[in-house]
Amino acid sequence: MATPHGAGLAALPLLELSSAMIRPASKSDRTQICWLECACFGWERLLFGLWPRIGRRGISTWIAEVGEKAAGYSITYYRELDHQMVWYVGGIGVLQPYRHNGIAQQLMAAVFSDHPTLWLHVRATNRAALNLYEKLGMHELRRITRFYSNGDDAIVMVTHSYIN
Ligand SMILES: CC(C)(COP(=O)(O)OP(=O)(O)OC[C@H]1O[C@@H](n2cnc3c(N)ncnc32)[C@H](O)[C@@H]1OP(=O)(O)O)[C@@H](O)C(=O)NCCC(=O)NCCS
């Protein structure tokens, strides 16, 4: 099957981006988002099986497009944190050639506009993502040792509004 990126990520030219267009994803974007997820995280996650629910209630998914091309996505849904159901960022990714252009920040701004109170897990070794969330004003709630299958720790991060 051909990828939505045509000749492959390596063939993309260096980009001069002003901004991406961010829009809510619909059912028809499911395949595209699965490809984005796999390109950003590998096949193992595959949206934790959530992809059939994209475009339905209870899941908020955004897609970032540069021109005609999908460049990034975010997926958010309700998940329990300390006995409360709170919107949870289950995935955010930007394709490698499009990174460092503020697309993740734009995606998170869209997520915040719908759900100002959020939480998420981030791999303790993922400096890029930790910086992103810190820059957006999120805080570390706790560390969970050996949370990921390879033994990496996770940091649980929350918005300021969750703490107050
Ligand atoms: C993390 C990720 C989503 C960032 O996407 P991006 O569009 O490149 O991020 P932005 O351009 O919006 O950067 C916003 C901020 O994030 C931080 N950041 C982003 N990439 C970084 C990097 N490689 N190293 C350090 N900090 C980084 C910086 O604070 C940056 O602000 P600055 O540009 O003022 O320095 C992207 O690297 C990615 O898709 N990684 C793979 C998937 C992943 O790890 N997702 C997060 C899971 S929790």
The ligand as an SDF file (V2000), in Angstrom:
LIG
                    3D

 48 50  0  0  0  0  0  0  0  0999 V2000
    7.5700   16.0660   20.2570 C   0  0  0  0  0  0  0  0  0  0  0  0
    7.0680   16.5330   18.8800 C   0  0  0  0  0  0  0  0  0  0  0  0
    5.5590   16.2950   18.8010 C   0  0  0  0  0  0  0  0  0  0  0  0
    7.3760   18.0340   18.7320 C   0  0  0  0  0  0  0  0  0  0  0  0
    6.8210   18.4720   17.4880 O   0  0  0  0  0  0  0  0  0  0  0  0
    7.3090   19.8400   16.7800 P   0  0  0  0  0  0  0  0  0  0  0  0
    6.2370   20.2590   15.8250 O   0  0  0  0  0  0  0  0  0  0  0  0
    8.6700   19.6740   16.2410 O   0  0  0  0  0  0  0  0  0  0  0  0
    7.3550   20.8520   18.0290 O   0  0  0  0  0  0  0  0  0  0  0  0
    7.3090   22.4460   17.9620 P   0  0  0  0  0  0  0  0  0  0  0  0
    8.0420   22.9170   16.7620 O   0  0  0  0  0  0  0  0  0  0  0  0
    5.8950   22.8990   18.1450 O   0  0  0  0  0  0  0  0  0  0  0  0
    8.1790   22.8260   19.2440 O   0  0  0  0  0  0  0  0  0  0  0  0
    7.6030   23.3570   20.4000 C   0  0  0  0  0  0  0  0  0  0  0  0
    8.6050   23.2690   21.5430 C   0  0  0  0  0  0  0  0  0  0  0  0
    8.8650   21.8960   21.8520 O   0  0  0  0  0  0  0  0  0  0  0  0
   10.2470   21.7550   22.2540 C   0  0  0  0  0  0  0  0  0  0  0  0
   10.9580   20.9100   21.2930 N   0  0  0  0  0  0  0  0  0  0  0  0
   10.4660   20.4470   20.1090 C   0  0  0  0  0  0  0  0  0  0  0  0
   11.3720   19.6560   19.5200 N   0  0  0  0  0  0  0  0  0  0  0  0
   12.4640   19.6190   20.3390 C   0  0  0  0  0  0  0  0  0  0  0  0
   13.7190   18.9490   20.2830 C   0  0  0  0  0  0  0  0  0  0  0  0
   14.0680   18.1600   19.2570 N   0  0  0  0  0  0  0  0  0  0  0  0
   14.5680   19.1040   21.3380 N   0  0  0  0  0  0  0  0  0  0  0  0
   14.2410   19.8590   22.3920 C   0  0  0  0  0  0  0  0  0  0  0  0
   13.0540   20.5320   22.5040 N   0  0  0  0  0  0  0  0  0  0  0  0
   12.1950   20.4100   21.4810 C   0  0  0  0  0  0  0  0  0  0  0  0
   10.8270   23.1420   22.2760 C   0  0  0  0  0  0  0  0  0  0  0  0
   10.6030   23.6970   23.5720 O   0  0  0  0  0  0  0  0  0  0  0  0
    9.9560   23.8620   21.2520 C   0  0  0  0  0  0  0  0  0  0  0  0
    9.9200   25.2520   21.4560 O   0  0  0  0  0  0  0  0  0  0  0  0
   11.0370   26.1920   20.7050 P   0  0  0  0  0  0  0  0  0  0  0  0
   10.8510   25.9370   19.2470 O   0  0  0  0  0  0  0  0  0  0  0  0
   10.6820   27.5750   21.1340 O   0  0  0  0  0  0  0  0  0  0  0  0
   12.3630   25.7190   21.1950 O   0  0  0  0  0  0  0  0  0  0  0  0
    7.8090   15.7830   17.7350 C   0  0  0  0  0  0  0  0  0  0  0  0
    9.1900   15.8190   17.9860 O   0  0  0  0  0  0  0  0  0  0  0  0
    7.3740   14.3300   17.5520 C   0  0  0  0  0  0  0  0  0  0  0  0
    6.4210   14.0580   16.8270 O   0  0  0  0  0  0  0  0  0  0  0  0
    8.0970   13.3930   18.2000 N   0  0  0  0  0  0  0  0  0  0  0  0
    7.7680   11.9460   18.0390 C   0  0  0  0  0  0  0  0  0  0  0  0
    6.4620   11.6070   18.7270 C   0  0  0  0  0  0  0  0  0  0  0  0
    6.4810   12.0220   20.1920 C   0  0  0  0  0  0  0  0  0  0  0  0
    7.4410   11.8020   20.9150 O   0  0  0  0  0  0  0  0  0  0  0  0
    5.3390   12.5950   20.6520 N   0  0  0  0  0  0  0  0  0  0  0  0
    5.1550   12.9920   22.0280 C   0  0  0  0  0  0  0  0  0  0  0  0
    4.7520   11.8340   22.8590 C   0  0  0  0  0  0  0  0  0  0  0  0
    4.4290   12.2660   24.5440 S   0  0  0  0  0  0  0  0  0  0  0  0
  1  2  1  0
  2  3  1  0
  2  4  1  0
  2 36  1  0
  4  5  1  0
  5  6  1  0
  6  7  2  0
  6  8  1  0
  6  9  1  0
  9 10  1  0
 10 11  2  0
 10 12  1  0
 10 13  1  0
 13 14  1  0
 14 15  1  0
 15 16  1  0
 15 30  1  0
 16 17  1  0
 17 18  1  0
 17 28  1  0
 18 19  1  0
 18 27  1  0
 19 20  2  0
 20 21  1  0
 21 22  1  0
 21 27  2  0
 22 23  1  0
 22 24  2  0
 24 25  1  0
 25 26  2  0
 26 27  1  0
 28 29  1  0
 28 30  1  0
 30 31  1  0
 31 32  1  0
 32 33  2  0
 32 34  1  0
 32 35  1  0
 36 37  1  0
 36 38  1  0
 38 39  2  0
 38 40  1  0
 40 41  1  0
 41 42  1  0
 42 43  1  0
 43 44  2  0
 43 45  1  0
 45 46  1  0
 46 47  1  0
 47 48  1  0
M  END
$$$$
